[in-house]
Amino acid sequence: MIQLFISVLLFFVLFFGISFILNMILRQTWLMAFVFPIIVMFIVDTFPFSTYFTDPGYAFTTLWNELITLSVQDAIILSSGFIGTIVAGIVIKFLRKNGYQMF
């Protein structure tokens, strides 16, 4: 149970930080929220990325089956990363609204 809590916290902080920095540099508030599913593909799949181009039918059906068969703990951990990207977008929007020029 403690490992799950630490993993959730680490994924939240990791993706919050990456999203915040990318949002600050690229000035695209929700960019990381759209990139996050690609990152999940890299985490979950067990075959090379080129398979998505050479044999897309096999790649996407296998990816879908692997996503469906994720354990609850893995789904919670990946969801916490996505929540981190969303919170980073909200924080950036709040900072820009309040007049911070860098953000």
C-alpha positions in Angstrom: 0.0 0.0 0.0 2.8 2.4 0.8 4.4 1.6 -2.6 1.2 2.6 -4.3 1.0 5.9 -2.5 4.7 6.7 -3.2 4.2 5.7 -6.9 1.1 7.9 -7.2 2.9 10.8 -5.6 6.0 10.4 -7.9 4.0 10.1 -11.1 1.9 13.2 -10.1 5.0 15.3 -9.3 6.9 14.0 -12.4 4.2 14.8 -14.9 3.3 18.0 -13.1 6.9 19.2 -13.4 7.4 18.1 -17.0 4.0 19.7 -18.0 4.7 22.9 -16.1 8.2 23.3 -17.8 6.8 22.5 -21.3 3.9 24.9 -20.8 6.2 27.6 -19.6 8.7 27.1 -22.5 6.3 26.4 -25.4 3.4 28.5 -24.1 1.0 25.7 -25.1 -1.1 25.2 -22.0 -2.7 21.8 -22.7 0.1 20.3 -24.9 1.2 17.7 -22.4 -2.4 16.5 -21.8 -2.5 15.6 -25.5 1.0 14.0 -25.5 0.3 11.9 -22.3 -1.5 9.1 -24.2 1.6 8.6 -26.4 3.7 8.4 -23.2 1.3 5.8 -21.8 1.7 3.8 -25.1 5.5 3.7 -24.5 5.0 2.6 -20.9 2.4 -0.1 -21.6 3.4 -1.7 -24.9 6.0 -4.4 -25.2 7.0 -4.0 -28.9 9.0 -1.5 -30.8 7.3 1.9 -31.7 7.9 1.1 -35.4 5.3 -1.7 -35.2 2.6 1.0 -35.1 3.6 1.9 -38.7 4.6 -1.5 -40.1 1.7 -3.5 -38.6 -0.9 -1.1 -37.1 -3.7 -3.7 -36.8 -1.6 -5.9 -34.6 -0.1 -3.0 -32.7 -3.3 -1.2 -31.8 -5.2 -4.4 -30.9 -2.4 -5.6 -28.7 -2.1 -2.2 -27.1 -5.8 -2.1 -26.4 -5.7 -5.6 -24.8 -2.8 -4.6 -22.6 -4.6 -1.4 -21.5 -7.7 -3.4 -20.7 -5.8 -5.9 -18.7 -3.9 -3.4 -16.6 -4.1 -4.0 -12.9 -6.0 -1.5 -10.8 -2.8 -0.2 -9.2 -1.2 0.5 -12.6 -4.3 2.3 -13.7 -4.3 4.4 -10.6 -0.6 5.3 -11.1 -1.1 6.2 -14.7 -4.2 8.3 -13.9 -2.2 10.2 -11.3 0.3 11.2 -14.0 -2.6 12.4 -16.2 -4.0 14.4 -13.2 -0.6 16.0 -12.8 -0.6 17.2 -16.3 -4.1 18.6 -15.9 -3.2 20.4 -12.6 -0.1 21.9 -14.3 -2.3 23.3 -17.0 -4.7 24.8 -14.5 -1.8 26.3 -12.5 -0.3 27.8 -15.7 -3.6 29.3 -16.7 -4.0 30.8 -13.2 -0.6 32.3 -13.2 -1.1 33.8 -16.7 -4.5 35.2 -15.6 -2.8 36.9 -12.6 -0.3 38.7 -14.8 2.8 36.6 -14.6 4.6 37.3 -17.9 7.0 34.3 -17.8 4.1 31.8 -17.7 
